[in-house]
Amino acid sequence: MKKKAIKIWCIVCLIIVFVVAAAMFMNGEDEVQFNTTAVTTGSLDISVMATGYIQPVEEIEVGTQVSGVIEKIYVDYNSQVKKVSCWLNLINLLCRKNSTRPMPN
């Protein structure tokens, strides 16, 4: 009697497993489809236009040893500086330097 009950329980469990598996595979959902394309080389041009004001996260005033007209700036506002970030107009600085020299007699 005990062996017969174990066989019946095994058959019932197998039927439940098959019913659950069939329900999962036959739920009517479509397969996932992917759109693929070949890899190509090209340029990517994106432009963004926005209005408003840009506020820095942290603002620090930095003093300089030399004053003059800045000719080129190589960093953006609020960016970390690791090397020379601007060039001064050397013509004005050289003129001021030469004007302070004494004139030969």
MARVEXBA-42872 format. One record per residue (C-alpha): residue number from 1; residue in one letter; chain; x, y, z. Coordinates in pm, 1 decimal, always signed. Each point is the difference from the previous one (the first is absolute). Layout:
<rec><n>NUM</n><res>A</res><chain>A</chain><X>X</X><Y>Y</Y><Z>Z</Z></rec>
...
END
This chain:
<rec><n>1</n><res>M</res><chain>A</chain><X>+0.0</X><Y>+0.0</Y><Z>+0.0</Z></rec>
<rec><n>2</n><res>K</res><chain>A</chain><X>+281.2</X><Y>+239.9</Y><Z>+83.5</Z></rec>
<rec><n>3</n><res>K</res><chain>A</chain><X>+175.8</X><Y>-50.3</Y><Z>-336.8</Z></rec>
<rec><n>4</n><res>K</res><chain>A</chain><X>-325.3</X><Y>+61.6</Y><Z>-184.0</Z></rec>
<rec><n>5</n><res>A</res><chain>A</chain><X>-53.5</X><Y>+333.8</Y><Z>+181.5</Z></rec>
<rec><n>6</n><res>I</res><chain>A</chain><X>+356.1</X><Y>+111.3</Y><Z>-83.8</Z></rec>
<rec><n>7</n><res>K</res><chain>A</chain><X>-53.7</X><Y>-83.4</Y><Z>-369.3</Z></rec>
<rec><n>8</n><res>I</res><chain>A</chain><X>-327.4</X><Y>+197.0</Y><Z>-5.6</Z></rec>
<rec><n>9</n><res>W</res><chain>A</chain><X>+165.5</X><Y>+303.6</Y><Z>+164.2</Z></rec>
<rec><n>10</n><res>C</res><chain>A</chain><X>+289.3</X><Y>-13.7</Y><Z>-251.0</Z></rec>
<rec><n>11</n><res>I</res><chain>A</chain><X>-243.5</X><Y>-13.3</Y><Z>-292.8</Z></rec>
<rec><n>12</n><res>V</res><chain>A</chain><X>-202.6</X><Y>+290.9</Y><Z>+143.4</Z></rec>
<rec><n>13</n><res>C</res><chain>A</chain><X>+319.3</X><Y>+207.5</Y><Z>+49.7</Z></rec>
<rec><n>14</n><res>L</res><chain>A</chain><X>+115.3</X><Y>-73.1</Y><Z>-356.9</Z></rec>
<rec><n>15</n><res>I</res><chain>A</chain><X>-339.6</X><Y>+102.5</Y><Z>-137.9</Z></rec>
<rec><n>16</n><res>I</res><chain>A</chain><X>+14.3</X><Y>+327.3</Y><Z>+199.1</Z></rec>
<rec><n>17</n><res>V</res><chain>A</chain><X>+353.1</X><Y>+71.1</Y><Z>-129.4</Z></rec>
<rec><n>18</n><res>F</res><chain>A</chain><X>-107.9</X><Y>-63.4</Y><Z>-361.6</Z></rec>
<rec><n>19</n><res>V</res><chain>A</chain><X>-309.3</X><Y>+221.0</Y><Z>+40.0</Z></rec>
<rec><n>20</n><res>V</res><chain>A</chain><X>+203.9</X><Y>+287.1</Y><Z>+147.1</Z></rec>
<rec><n>21</n><res>A</res><chain>A</chain><X>+267.1</X><Y>-33.7</Y><Z>-272.7</Z></rec>
<rec><n>22</n><res>A</res><chain>A</chain><X>-265.1</X><Y>-5.2</Y><Z>-273.9</Z></rec>
<rec><n>23</n><res>A</res><chain>A</chain><X>-168.2</X><Y>+308.5</Y><Z>+147.6</Z></rec>
<rec><n>24</n><res>M</res><chain>A</chain><X>+331.7</X><Y>+187.9</Y><Z>+5.1</Z></rec>
<rec><n>25</n><res>F</res><chain>A</chain><X>+89.5</X><Y>-80.7</Y><Z>-360.8</Z></rec>
<rec><n>26</n><res>M</res><chain>A</chain><X>-348.8</X><Y>+44.8</Y><Z>-143.7</Z></rec>
<rec><n>27</n><res>N</res><chain>A</chain><X>-98.1</X><Y>+333.8</Y><Z>+154.5</Z></rec>
<rec><n>28</n><res>G</res><chain>A</chain><X>-24.1</X><Y>+165.1</Y><Z>-344.6</Z></rec>
<rec><n>29</n><res>E</res><chain>A</chain><X>+283.8</X><Y>+254.1</Y><Z>+30.6</Z></rec>
<rec><n>30</n><res>D</res><chain>A</chain><X>+202.9</X><Y>+74.3</Y><Z>-311.7</Z></rec>
<rec><n>31</n><res>E</res><chain>A</chain><X>+371.4</X><Y>-56.1</Y><Z>-10.2</Z></rec>
<rec><n>32</n><res>V</res><chain>A</chain><X>+226.5</X><Y>+294.8</Y><Z>+70.0</Z></rec>
<rec><n>33</n><res>Q</res><chain>A</chain><X>+124.7</X><Y>+149.1</Y><Z>-326.2</Z></rec>
<rec><n>34</n><res>F</res><chain>A</chain><X>+317.0</X><Y>+203.1</Y><Z>-41.3</Z></rec>
<rec><n>35</n><res>N</res><chain>A</chain><X>+79.1</X><Y>+242.9</Y><Z>-281.3</Z></rec>
<rec><n>36</n><res>T</res><chain>A</chain><X>+365.5</X><Y>-29.9</Y><Z>-96.0</Z></rec>
<rec><n>37</n><res>T</res><chain>A</chain><X>+214.8</X><Y>+173.2</Y><Z>-256.8</Z></rec>
<rec><n>38</n><res>A</res><chain>A</chain><X>+358.1</X><Y>-21.3</Y><Z>-119.6</Z></rec>
<rec><n>39</n><res>V</res><chain>A</chain><X>+263.3</X><Y>+214.2</Y><Z>+171.1</Z></rec>
<rec><n>40</n><res>T</res><chain>A</chain><X>+105.4</X><Y>+304.6</Y><Z>-202.5</Z></rec>
<rec><n>41</n><res>T</res><chain>A</chain><X>+249.5</X><Y>+280.5</Y><Z>+44.9</Z></rec>
<rec><n>42</n><res>G</res><chain>A</chain><X>-128.3</X><Y>+354.8</Y><Z>-14.8</Z></rec>
<rec><n>43</n><res>S</res><chain>A</chain><X>-37.6</X><Y>+323.2</Y><Z>+187.4</Z></rec>
<rec><n>44</n><res>L</res><chain>A</chain><X>-257.3</X><Y>+78.2</Y><Z>+261.9</Z></rec>
<rec><n>45</n><res>D</res><chain>A</chain><X>-128.4</X><Y>+355.8</Y><Z>+11.2</Z></rec>
<rec><n>46</n><res>I</res><chain>A</chain><X>-227.9</X><Y>+98.9</Y><Z>+282.8</Z></rec>
<rec><n>47</n><res>S</res><chain>A</chain><X>-89.4</X><Y>+353.6</Y><Z>+98.7</Z></rec>
<rec><n>48</n><res>V</res><chain>A</chain><X>-185.1</X><Y>+108.1</Y><Z>+310.0</Z></rec>
<rec><n>49</n><res>M</res><chain>A</chain><X>-158.2</X><Y>+339.8</Y><Z>+52.4</Z></rec>
<rec><n>50</n><res>A</res><chain>A</chain><X>-110.8</X><Y>+112.3</Y><Z>+342.3</Z></rec>
<rec><n>51</n><res>T</res><chain>A</chain><X>-93.4</X><Y>+324.0</Y><Z>+166.7</Z></rec>
<rec><n>52</n><res>G</res><chain>A</chain><X>+69.2</X><Y>+108.9</Y><Z>+353.7</Z></rec>
<rec><n>53</n><res>Y</res><chain>A</chain><X>+295.1</X><Y>+63.3</Y><Z>+224.7</Z></rec>
<rec><n>54</n><res>I</res><chain>A</chain><X>+283.0</X><Y>-237.5</Y><Z>+86.1</Z></rec>
<rec><n>55</n><res>Q</res><chain>A</chain><X>+88.3</X><Y>+3.2</Y><Z>+368.0</Z></rec>
<rec><n>56</n><res>P</res><chain>A</chain><X>+330.0</X><Y>-146.1</Y><Z>+122.8</Z></rec>
<rec><n>57</n><res>V</res><chain>A</chain><X>+4.3</X><Y>-274.9</Y><Z>+259.1</Z></rec>
<rec><n>58</n><res>E</res><chain>A</chain><X>+285.0</X><Y>+171.0</Y><Z>+184.5</Z></rec>
<rec><n>59</n><res>E</res><chain>A</chain><X>+155.8</X><Y>+338.1</Y><Z>-73.1</Z></rec>
<rec><n>60</n><res>I</res><chain>A</chain><X>+357.9</X><Y>+80.6</Y><Z>+103.1</Z></rec>
<rec><n>61</n><res>E</res><chain>A</chain><X>+186.4</X><Y>+325.7</Y><Z>-55.8</Z></rec>
<rec><n>62</n><res>V</res><chain>A</chain><X>+361.5</X><Y>-49.2</Y><Z>-102.5</Z></rec>
<rec><n>63</n><res>G</res><chain>A</chain><X>+254.8</X><Y>+279.1</Y><Z>+18.9</Z></rec>
<rec><n>64</n><res>T</res><chain>A</chain><X>+272.4</X><Y>+32.7</Y><Z>-263.2</Z></rec>
<rec><n>65</n><res>Q</res><chain>A</chain><X>+360.1</X><Y>+115.0</Y><Z>+6.8</Z></rec>
<rec><n>66</n><res>V</res><chain>A</chain><X>-30.8</X><Y>+159.4</Y><Z>-345.8</Z></rec>
<rec><n>67</n><res>S</res><chain>A</chain><X>-276.2</X><Y>+224.3</Y><Z>-122.5</Z></rec>
<rec><n>68</n><res>G</res><chain>A</chain><X>-82.9</X><Y>+61.6</Y><Z>-363.0</Z></rec>
<rec><n>69</n><res>V</res><chain>A</chain><X>-242.2</X><Y>-66.3</Y><Z>-281.6</Z></rec>
<rec><n>70</n><res>I</res><chain>A</chain><X>-88.0</X><Y>-367.0</Y><Z>-39.0</Z></rec>
<rec><n>71</n><res>E</res><chain>A</chain><X>+45.9</X><Y>-106.9</Y><Z>-361.7</Z></rec>
<rec><n>72</n><res>K</res><chain>A</chain><X>-126.5</X><Y>-360.9</Y><Z>+10.3</Z></rec>
<rec><n>73</n><res>I</res><chain>A</chain><X>-179.9</X><Y>-204.2</Y><Z>+267.8</Z></rec>
<rec><n>74</n><res>Y</res><chain>A</chain><X>+25.7</X><Y>-378.6</Y><Z>-16.9</Z></rec>
<rec><n>75</n><res>V</res><chain>A</chain><X>-241.3</X><Y>-99.7</Y><Z>+278.0</Z></rec>
<rec><n>76</n><res>D</res><chain>A</chain><X>-371.4</X><Y>+35.8</Y><Z>+62.0</Z></rec>
<rec><n>77</n><res>Y</res><chain>A</chain><X>-155.1</X><Y>+171.1</Y><Z>+297.2</Z></rec>
<rec><n>78</n><res>N</res><chain>A</chain><X>-11.1</X><Y>-228.3</Y><Z>+305.8</Z></rec>
<rec><n>79</n><res>S</res><chain>A</chain><X>+239.8</X><Y>-259.1</Y><Z>-144.5</Z></rec>
<rec><n>80</n><res>Q</res><chain>A</chain><X>+302.0</X><Y>-149.8</Y><Z>+174.0</Z></rec>
<rec><n>81</n><res>V</res><chain>A</chain><X>+333.3</X><Y>+153.1</Y><Z>-111.8</Z></rec>
<rec><n>82</n><res>K</res><chain>A</chain><X>+306.1</X><Y>-226.4</Y><Z>-22.7</Z></rec>
<rec><n>83</n><res>K</res><chain>A</chain><X>+233.9</X><Y>+202.1</Y><Z>-224.7</Z></rec>
<rec><n>84</n><res>V</res><chain>A</chain><X>+28.0</X><Y>+345.3</Y><Z>-163.6</Z></rec>
<rec><n>85</n><res>S</res><chain>A</chain><X>-354.6</X><Y>+113.1</Y><Z>-59.8</Z></rec>
<rec><n>86</n><res>C</res><chain>A</chain><X>+47.4</X><Y>+332.8</Y><Z>-181.0</Z></rec>
<rec><n>87</n><res>W</res><chain>A</chain><X>+251.9</X><Y>+213.9</Y><Z>-185.7</Z></rec>
<rec><n>88</n><res>L</res><chain>A</chain><X>+50.6</X><Y>+369.1</Y><Z>+63.4</Z></rec>
<rec><n>89</n><res>N</res><chain>A</chain><X>+50.4</X><Y>+250.5</Y><Z>-277.9</Z></rec>
<rec><n>90</n><res>L</res><chain>A</chain><X>+380.8</X><Y>+25.3</Y><Z>+4.4</Z></rec>
<rec><n>91</n><res>I</res><chain>A</chain><X>+23.6</X><Y>+319.8</Y><Z>-206.8</Z></rec>
<rec><n>92</n><res>N</res><chain>A</chain><X>-141.6</X><Y>+216.9</Y><Z>+279.5</Z></rec>
<rec><n>93</n><res>L</res><chain>A</chain><X>+216.6</X><Y>-171.8</Y><Z>+262.4</Z></rec>
<rec><n>94</n><res>L</res><chain>A</chain><X>+319.4</X><Y>+44.8</Y><Z>-205.5</Z></rec>
<rec><n>95</n><res>C</res><chain>A</chain><X>-79.9</X><Y>+366.5</Y><Z>-64.2</Z></rec>
<rec><n>96</n><res>R</res><chain>A</chain><X>-46.3</X><Y>+61.8</Y><Z>+372.7</Z></rec>
<rec><n>97</n><res>K</res><chain>A</chain><X>+322.3</X><Y>-186.9</Y><Z>+75.5</Z></rec>
<rec><n>98</n><res>N</res><chain>A</chain><X>+200.2</X><Y>+201.0</Y><Z>-256.0</Z></rec>
<rec><n>99</n><res>S</res><chain>A</chain><X>-148.6</X><Y>+331.5</Y><Z>+114.9</Z></rec>
<rec><n>100</n><res>T</res><chain>A</chain><X>+130.7</X><Y>-54.4</Y><Z>+354.5</Z></rec>
<rec><n>101</n><res>R</res><chain>A</chain><X>+359.7</X><Y>-50.2</Y><Z>-116.2</Z></rec>
<rec><n>102</n><res>P</res><chain>A</chain><X>+228.3</X><Y>+300.7</Y><Z>+28.0</Z></rec>
<rec><n>103</n><res>M</res><chain>A</chain><X>+85.5</X><Y>+167.0</Y><Z>-329.1</Z></rec>
<rec><n>104</n><res>P</res><chain>A</chain><X>+370.9</X><Y>-3.0</Y><Z>-95.4</Z></rec>
<rec><n>105</n><res>N</res><chain>A</chain><X>+164.8</X><Y>+347.7</Y><Z>-19.7</Z></rec>
END
